[in-house]
Amino acid sequence: MTKPKPGKPAPKTGETREDRLKAALKANMGRRKAQARARAEDKPLDNKGKR
């Protein structure tokens, strides 16, 4: 592992990475929910009124 250069603060990679992962997960879940809703709308009803 490389050491940070003297005089420069170490970047907060853990916190930044956590934030990026959280944002990516939230965006992914939003897309998946939207996709599921779109698929549910496209399904035709059967003769019992169910999708």
Backbone bond lengths (Angstrom), bond angles and torsions (degrees), N, CA, C in turn:
res aa  C-N    CA-C-N  psi(-1)  N-CA   C-N-CA  omega(-1)  CA-C   N-CA-C  phi
1 M - - - 1.458 - - 1.525 107.99 -
2 T 1.308 117.08 141.14 1.464 120.25 -178.86 1.513 110.17 -86.73
3 K 1.292 114.78 147.58 1.464 120.59 179.28 1.522 108.83 -92.26
4 P 1.341 117.69 144.56 1.463 118.99 176.98 1.524 109.78 -67.10
5 K 1.315 115.65 150.94 1.462 120.58 179.94 1.519 109.76 -66.99
6 P 1.334 116.86 143.26 1.468 119.19 179.60 1.528 111.58 -62.37
7 G 1.304 116.00 142.11 1.457 120.93 177.97 1.516 113.89 91.63
8 K 1.340 117.74 -11.67 1.460 120.53 179.66 1.523 108.51 -112.50
9 P 1.322 117.54 135.30 1.462 119.36 179.42 1.532 110.34 -70.09
10 A 1.308 116.07 147.87 1.463 120.72 178.19 1.526 109.04 -71.67
11 P 1.315 118.20 136.89 1.472 119.92 178.74 1.520 110.16 -68.76
12 K 1.313 115.47 149.47 1.471 121.32 179.58 1.528 108.06 -87.83
13 T 1.318 115.88 73.04 1.457 119.73 -175.80 1.522 112.06 -68.84
14 G 1.318 117.94 -36.15 1.463 120.20 -178.50 1.513 112.09 -61.76
15 E 1.305 117.08 -49.94 1.456 120.99 -178.33 1.525 110.67 -66.91
16 T 1.322 116.85 -42.71 1.462 120.69 -179.78 1.525 110.28 -64.69
17 R 1.321 116.37 -42.03 1.461 120.57 179.25 1.520 109.99 -63.88
18 E 1.332 116.66 -42.85 1.469 120.71 178.33 1.529 110.36 -58.66
19 D 1.324 116.50 -44.09 1.463 120.67 -179.60 1.525 111.09 -63.77
20 R 1.335 116.44 -41.98 1.473 120.08 179.03 1.519 110.70 -64.35
21 L 1.322 116.92 -43.09 1.456 120.08 179.72 1.524 111.47 -64.40
22 K 1.330 116.14 -41.28 1.465 120.13 179.22 1.530 110.41 -62.44
23 A 1.332 116.93 -43.66 1.460 120.77 -179.96 1.528 111.06 -65.95
24 A 1.328 116.58 -40.03 1.459 120.17 179.86 1.528 110.81 -66.06
25 L 1.326 117.05 -40.61 1.459 121.11 178.72 1.525 110.91 -64.49
26 K 1.316 116.41 -42.51 1.466 120.50 179.82 1.533 110.85 -63.21
27 A 1.333 116.28 -42.81 1.463 120.51 179.29 1.530 110.36 -65.44
28 N 1.320 116.49 -41.54 1.459 121.01 -179.78 1.527 110.76 -63.76
29 M 1.318 116.87 -44.32 1.459 119.90 179.46 1.526 111.23 -63.60
30 G 1.326 116.45 -38.53 1.463 120.16 177.16 1.518 111.74 -62.02
31 R 1.334 116.66 -42.93 1.465 120.53 178.35 1.521 110.94 -65.04
32 R 1.327 116.64 -42.24 1.463 119.87 -178.83 1.526 111.44 -65.81
33 K 1.324 117.68 -39.33 1.466 120.65 178.44 1.523 110.83 -65.99
34 A 1.337 115.78 -41.35 1.463 119.76 178.47 1.526 110.21 -63.88
35 Q 1.326 116.13 -40.35 1.459 120.64 178.97 1.529 110.65 -64.51
36 A 1.319 117.24 -42.15 1.463 121.21 179.16 1.528 110.87 -64.23
37 R 1.336 116.19 -40.91 1.468 119.18 178.33 1.526 110.59 -63.94
38 A 1.330 116.76 -41.40 1.467 120.42 179.86 1.525 110.62 -64.56
39 R 1.322 116.26 -39.97 1.467 119.10 178.55 1.519 110.85 -66.62
40 A 1.321 117.98 -37.66 1.454 121.36 -179.74 1.529 110.77 -65.84
41 E 1.310 117.03 -35.12 1.465 120.63 178.68 1.516 111.34 -70.12
42 D 1.331 117.53 -31.99 1.458 121.78 -176.27 1.523 113.42 -79.19
43 K 1.333 118.19 -20.38 1.459 120.51 -177.47 1.517 109.83 -70.24
44 P 1.327 116.81 131.34 1.472 119.17 176.94 1.527 109.89 -75.68
45 L 1.317 115.97 153.81 1.451 121.32 177.68 1.525 109.45 -78.16
46 D 1.336 117.23 140.25 1.459 119.15 173.90 1.531 109.06 -83.05
47 N 1.299 116.82 -176.60 1.470 118.95 -175.58 1.519 113.49 -71.57
48 K 1.336 118.57 -8.59 1.469 121.38 177.88 1.522 111.99 -98.92
49 G 1.323 117.27 3.12 1.449 121.34 178.98 1.522 113.83 85.93
50 K 1.338 115.89 11.96 1.467 119.71 179.11 1.519 109.25 -104.15
51 R 1.317 114.80 157.69 1.467 120.69 177.23 1.502 110.16 -90.38
